[in-house]
Amino acid sequence: MKKYFTLFGLILIMLPLFSLGQTEKGKFIIYAGTDLTAAFGKNTIKYDGNDLKSIKTTAIEFEPAFGYFVADNLSVGISLPLSFQKNGYDLYEIKESVYGASLFGRYYLGENQWKPFVGAEVGYLASKSYSEVTGSEMDDLFGGLAYAASIGMSSFINQHVSFDFSVGYAHANMGYSQDRELKMAISGIGIEVGLSIIPGK
């Protein structure tokens, strides 16, 4: 009996090796990812081109995306990044909510269920922050252009579903809504995990 369970387990493990992920032209793709390890980086506050303050940042991110395969293995679409950040100063913290919209492209390599990919996106981000400093409250809004690039791996468990893992770099230049000379440059490296669904037969 034990050898039958072993054989059954081997079949379950090897079965995906004979399945091809459906990344052909004409398919849609739905993706949802989150940066479980957060993004660690450094923010720099500038005024009139001069650095004022550096901040250590940790962020938790969620990013749904919707795309279409315009060619075999090449999908393009729109993503809606959303994150909640906590930035640490020497004496206090600032909590931020970041949201935006961007265009993305992802190119898959390989013909089996393990598909490496490269990705890039560019769009607009807005950051709403809240802080308490020496008893006073501060509520600010920054916004501006952002871009990102990543490399990763998709593991297709069947024809329509894959688990995705990627490492990427992101950067944004955002200006203050009440004084465009006050800018915030955000950059960081993150590790993202996600789930992709490719509907269809």
N, C-alpha and C positions, 0 to 999 in steps of 0.2 A: 504493500500500500504506500509506503514511504516513497518508493521510486516513482509511483504514478504522480504523486504530488510534486516531486522534483521535476518530472517531465512537463507537467502542466505549467509550473512556474517558468520553465525555460521557454515554453511556447509563448506565454504572455510577455516575456522579456524580448523575444526575437520578433514577435509579430509586427511591431512598428517598423522594423528594418525593411519590410517588404511593402510599406505604404509610402506613397509619394505625397508630400504636401501640395495642396492645390494653390499654387501661386501663379497660375496661368493668366494671360490677358483676358480681361472681361469680368473678373471676379471682384467682389467687394470684400473689404476686410474691416472688422471692428476690433479695436484694441483698448485695453484698460491696463494701466501700469501704475506702480507706486514705488517711490524711492525709500525702501524699508530701512536702509542704512543711513538715510538722510544725505544731504550734500554738505560737505565741509569746505569752507572757503573763507575768503576775506573780502569784506566790503570796504570801499574807500569813499568817504564823503569829500567832495570838492566844492570850492567856491571860486569862481573866476579863474579856473585852471589850477588852483593851488590845493594840495591835500590838507584837509583839516583833521580827519580822524579815521582810524582803521578799526573795524569791528569784526570779531569772530562770530560766525553764523552757523546755525544748524537748522535744517529745514526738513519737513515731512511733506511729501508731494503726491498728488494724484493727477493722472493725465489720461482722460478718455480721448480716443481718436477714431476717425472714420475715413477710410480710404478706398481707392479703386486701382486695380492693376491695369495700367495703361499699356503695358507690355509684359511679356513673361518675366516673372520675378521682380518687376518694378512697380511699386505702388506709390501713389501720391494721394494727398488728402489734407484734412484739417484736424488739428488737435486743439484741445482746450486745457492748457495747464492750470493747475490750481495748487497752491502750497501755503502752508502756515509756517512761519519762521520765528525763531527767537534769537535776537542778536544781543551779544553780551558786551557791554562796556565795562569800564573799571568799577563803577559804582552803581550802575543800574542796567536794566534790560529794556529792549524795545520789542514788542510783539507785532508781527506783520502778517497780513493776508495778501497773497500775490495771485493774480488771475490774469488771463489773457487769451489770445487766439493766435494760432500760427499755421503756416503751410509746411507740410513735411513731405519728405521722400524717403523711401526705404528700398534698397536693392538686396535681394537674396542670392546666395551662391549655393551650388550643389544641387543634386537630384534626389537625395534620399530624405529621410525624416529629420536628419540633423542639418540645419541650414544656417550657416553663418550669414550675417547681414551687416551692411553699413547704412547709416541713416543721417539725415540732416534736416534742420527746420529753421525757419525764420519767421518772426511775427512781432506782435506788440504785447508788452506786459505792463500792468499797473500794480502798484504796491500801496496798500493802505496800512499805515502804522499807528500804533498807540503806545504811549509811554507815560509814566509818572516820574517826574524829576523834581526832587526837593518839594514835594507837596503839590506841584502844578501838573496839569494834564496837557498832553500834546497830541494832536491828531493831524497827520500829514498824508498827502497823496503825491506819489511819484509815478511817472509813466514814460515809456520810451521803447526803442527798438531792442530786440533780443534775438540771439541765434544760438544754435547748439549743434553738436556733431557727436555721433556715437558709433561703436562697433558692438556686435553682440552675436548671440546664437539663439535660434528657434528650434525647439524640439517638438515635432508634430506627433501627437499621440494617436491621431487618426487623420482622415482626409480633411477635417474641418477645424481642428483645434490644436493650438500649439502653446507651449509655455516658453516665454521669452526671457532672456537675460542679457543685459547690456551694460557697458561702461561708457560714460560720456562726459563731455565738457560743455558748459553753458556760460554765456556772457550776456549781460544787458547793460545798456547805458540809459539811465532814466533821469529826467529832469523834474524838479519840484514844481507843482502846479501854480504856486504863488510867486515863484522867483526862478526863472529858467536858468539863471547863472548858478544856482545850487543844484548840483548833480550827484547822482549815486551810481557808481559802477559796481555791478555784481558779477562775480565769477566763481566757479566752483566745479569740482569733479564729483560725480555721483554714480552709484550702482543701482540700476533699476531692474525690477522683475515685473512681469506682466503676463497677460493672457490674450491671445489673438483668436478670433473666430472668423472663419471664412465660410459664409453661407453658400448653399447650393447643393447640387446633387453630387 
